[in-house]
Amino acid sequence: MDKYIDLAVLLLLGFLIGFNVSFSFIIAPLLFSNLDHRTAGEIMNLIFPYYFASGWIIGILIYTLFGIKSFKDKKLLSHYKGFVIGLMVLVLTHMGLHKAVLPIARTVNLQYYNLMEQGKKEEALRLKEKFKKVHTVSSVINIFNLGLEIYLFQYYFLKVRRLKET
């Protein structure tokens, strides 16, 4: 059963990496280069909640699988400390993006377009600057998450191989 759990963990991490790469480096750039900015943003706002939620939900699922695996081997946690800590950070950062950064960005963006429609361009431009800061924070966390997902994948993969060899 352990090999199936290991495979499931690696597949889930691989899915997260693939989702992050495709969304950040393929889907978003394609939308913004082929559609007007507002329409592309509205489409992204439909996708973002699922994108961010997938990270923390899959992280919790991986924790659950790891917990099942650790029932057999009580010393397992001592071998996977870096993985467990990294996974905890990943879950928290995805939750932060989903439950804190995304609502802030949506609110600021909505206020920006409302002010633009009311003809209050100067106030709207101030909100646009605020949105850029929120977007920068979101992008930095997202790239951090991608690096962390790659780290977790290789950590788990190499650790499983080393433990099988001993």
QUIWOBEL-V291888 format. One record per residue. N is the residue number from 0. PHI is phi in radians with two decimals (NA if undefined). PSI is psi in whole degrees, 0 to 359 (none if undefined). D_FIRST is the distance of its C-alpha to the first C-alpha in whole Angstrom. Layout:
n->N phi->PHI psi->PSI d_first->D_FIRST
n->N phi->PHI psi->PSI d_first->D_FIRST
//
This chain:
n->0 phi->NA psi->328 d_first->0
n->1 phi->-1.01 psi->320 d_first->4
n->2 phi->-1.17 psi->329 d_first->5
n->3 phi->-1.26 psi->323 d_first->5
n->4 phi->-1.16 psi->316 d_first->6
n->5 phi->-1.03 psi->316 d_first->9
n->6 phi->-1.11 psi->317 d_first->10
n->7 phi->-1.10 psi->317 d_first->11
n->8 phi->-1.07 psi->314 d_first->12
n->9 phi->-1.16 psi->322 d_first->14
n->10 phi->-1.14 psi->318 d_first->15
n->11 phi->-1.13 psi->317 d_first->17
n->12 phi->-1.15 psi->321 d_first->19
n->13 phi->-1.09 psi->321 d_first->20
n->14 phi->-1.08 psi->315 d_first->21
n->15 phi->-1.05 psi->316 d_first->23
n->16 phi->-1.09 psi->313 d_first->24
n->17 phi->-1.10 psi->319 d_first->26
n->18 phi->-1.12 psi->316 d_first->27
n->19 phi->-1.10 psi->312 d_first->29
n->20 phi->-1.12 psi->312 d_first->30
n->21 phi->-1.16 psi->321 d_first->31
n->22 phi->-1.24 psi->313 d_first->33
n->23 phi->-1.31 psi->324 d_first->35
n->24 phi->-1.96 psi->354 d_first->36
n->25 phi->-2.15 psi->299 d_first->36
n->26 phi->-1.13 psi->306 d_first->37
n->27 phi->-1.05 psi->311 d_first->39
n->28 phi->-1.07 psi->322 d_first->41
n->29 phi->-1.11 psi->316 d_first->41
n->30 phi->-1.08 psi->312 d_first->42
n->31 phi->-1.28 psi->339 d_first->45
n->32 phi->-1.56 psi->345 d_first->46
n->33 phi->-1.99 psi->348 d_first->47
n->34 phi->-2.15 psi->162 d_first->48
n->35 phi->-1.16 psi->156 d_first->50
n->36 phi->-0.99 psi->317 d_first->49
n->37 phi->-1.18 psi->315 d_first->49
n->38 phi->-1.12 psi->315 d_first->47
n->39 phi->-1.05 psi->318 d_first->44
n->40 phi->-1.11 psi->321 d_first->44
n->41 phi->-1.16 psi->321 d_first->44
n->42 phi->-1.13 psi->316 d_first->41
n->43 phi->-1.08 psi->323 d_first->39
n->44 phi->-1.14 psi->336 d_first->39
n->45 phi->-1.33 psi->327 d_first->38
n->46 phi->-1.50 psi->323 d_first->35
n->47 phi->-0.88 psi->313 d_first->34
n->48 phi->-1.00 psi->320 d_first->33
n->49 phi->-1.24 psi->321 d_first->30
n->50 phi->-1.09 psi->309 d_first->30
n->51 phi->-1.22 psi->320 d_first->30
n->52 phi->-1.14 psi->325 d_first->28
n->53 phi->-1.02 psi->324 d_first->25
n->54 phi->-1.10 psi->312 d_first->25
n->55 phi->-1.38 psi->330 d_first->24
n->56 phi->-1.19 psi->315 d_first->22
n->57 phi->-1.15 psi->323 d_first->20
n->58 phi->-1.04 psi->317 d_first->20
n->59 phi->-1.17 psi->322 d_first->19
n->60 phi->-1.09 psi->319 d_first->16
n->61 phi->-1.13 psi->319 d_first->15
n->62 phi->-0.99 psi->317 d_first->16
n->63 phi->-1.10 psi->314 d_first->14
n->64 phi->-1.07 psi->318 d_first->11
n->65 phi->-1.12 psi->320 d_first->12
n->66 phi->-1.08 psi->318 d_first->13
n->67 phi->-1.08 psi->317 d_first->10
n->68 phi->-1.14 psi->326 d_first->8
n->69 phi->-1.37 psi->350 d_first->12
n->70 phi->-1.06 psi->322 d_first->12
n->71 phi->-1.31 psi->321 d_first->10
n->72 phi->-2.14 psi->102 d_first->13
n->73 phi->-1.19 psi->340 d_first->16
n->74 phi->-1.56 psi->0 d_first->17
n->75 phi->-1.02 psi->319 d_first->15
n->76 phi->-1.04 psi->323 d_first->18
n->77 phi->-1.15 psi->334 d_first->20
n->78 phi->-1.43 psi->338 d_first->19
n->79 phi->-2.09 psi->29 d_first->18
n->80 phi->-0.99 psi->312 d_first->22
n->81 phi->-1.07 psi->324 d_first->23
n->82 phi->-1.19 psi->313 d_first->20
n->83 phi->-1.12 psi->318 d_first->20
n->84 phi->-1.14 psi->315 d_first->24
n->85 phi->-1.07 psi->320 d_first->24
n->86 phi->-1.15 psi->321 d_first->22
n->87 phi->-1.09 psi->316 d_first->24
n->88 phi->-1.10 psi->319 d_first->27
n->89 phi->-1.07 psi->314 d_first->26
n->90 phi->-1.06 psi->315 d_first->25
n->91 phi->-1.15 psi->320 d_first->29
n->92 phi->-1.22 psi->322 d_first->30
n->93 phi->-1.15 psi->321 d_first->29
n->94 phi->-1.11 psi->319 d_first->30
n->95 phi->-1.06 psi->317 d_first->33
n->96 phi->-1.12 psi->317 d_first->34
n->97 phi->-1.26 psi->316 d_first->33
n->98 phi->-1.75 psi->346 d_first->35
n->99 phi->-2.13 psi->302 d_first->38
n->100 phi->-1.19 psi->314 d_first->39
n->101 phi->-1.04 psi->312 d_first->38
n->102 phi->-1.07 psi->323 d_first->41
n->103 phi->-1.12 psi->312 d_first->43
n->104 phi->-1.08 psi->317 d_first->43
n->105 phi->-1.08 psi->316 d_first->44
n->106 phi->-1.10 psi->312 d_first->46
n->107 phi->-1.09 psi->317 d_first->48
n->108 phi->-1.12 psi->318 d_first->48
n->109 phi->-1.11 psi->316 d_first->49
n->110 phi->-1.09 psi->321 d_first->52
n->111 phi->-1.03 psi->309 d_first->53
n->112 phi->-1.18 psi->326 d_first->53
n->113 phi->-1.11 psi->316 d_first->55
n->114 phi->-1.16 psi->322 d_first->58
n->115 phi->-1.11 psi->319 d_first->58
n->116 phi->-1.19 psi->332 d_first->59
n->117 phi->-1.46 psi->355 d_first->61
n->118 phi->1.44 psi->14 d_first->63
n->119 phi->-1.65 psi->71 d_first->62
n->120 phi->-1.14 psi->321 d_first->61
n->121 phi->-1.12 psi->315 d_first->62
n->122 phi->-1.15 psi->321 d_first->59
n->123 phi->-1.10 psi->321 d_first->57
n->124 phi->-1.14 psi->327 d_first->57
n->125 phi->-1.14 psi->319 d_first->56
n->126 phi->-1.18 psi->326 d_first->53
n->127 phi->-1.07 psi->319 d_first->52
n->128 phi->-1.13 psi->320 d_first->52
n->129 phi->-1.11 psi->317 d_first->50
n->130 phi->-1.07 psi->320 d_first->47
n->131 phi->-1.04 psi->321 d_first->47
n->132 phi->-1.16 psi->316 d_first->46
n->133 phi->-1.12 psi->319 d_first->44
n->134 phi->-1.11 psi->321 d_first->42
n->135 phi->-1.09 psi->315 d_first->43
n->136 phi->-1.05 psi->314 d_first->40
n->137 phi->-1.05 psi->316 d_first->38
n->138 phi->-1.14 psi->318 d_first->38
n->139 phi->-1.11 psi->315 d_first->37
n->140 phi->-1.11 psi->320 d_first->35
n->141 phi->-1.12 psi->316 d_first->33
n->142 phi->-1.17 psi->321 d_first->33
n->143 phi->-1.01 psi->315 d_first->32
n->144 phi->-1.08 psi->320 d_first->29
n->145 phi->-1.07 psi->313 d_first->29
n->146 phi->-1.05 psi->319 d_first->29
n->147 phi->-1.17 psi->321 d_first->26
n->148 phi->-1.11 psi->318 d_first->24
n->149 phi->-1.13 psi->317 d_first->24
n->150 phi->-1.02 psi->312 d_first->24
n->151 phi->-1.08 psi->320 d_first->21
n->152 phi->-1.08 psi->309 d_first->19
n->153 phi->-1.20 psi->324 d_first->21
n->154 phi->-1.05 psi->310 d_first->20
n->155 phi->-1.14 psi->314 d_first->16
n->156 phi->-1.05 psi->310 d_first->16
n->157 phi->-1.19 psi->323 d_first->19
n->158 phi->-1.15 psi->318 d_first->17
n->159 phi->-1.07 psi->317 d_first->14
n->160 phi->-1.12 psi->316 d_first->16
n->161 phi->-1.14 psi->319 d_first->18
n->162 phi->-1.20 psi->330 d_first->15
n->163 phi->-1.26 psi->329 d_first->14
n->164 phi->-1.27 psi->334 d_first->18
n->165 phi->-1.59 psi->none d_first->18
//
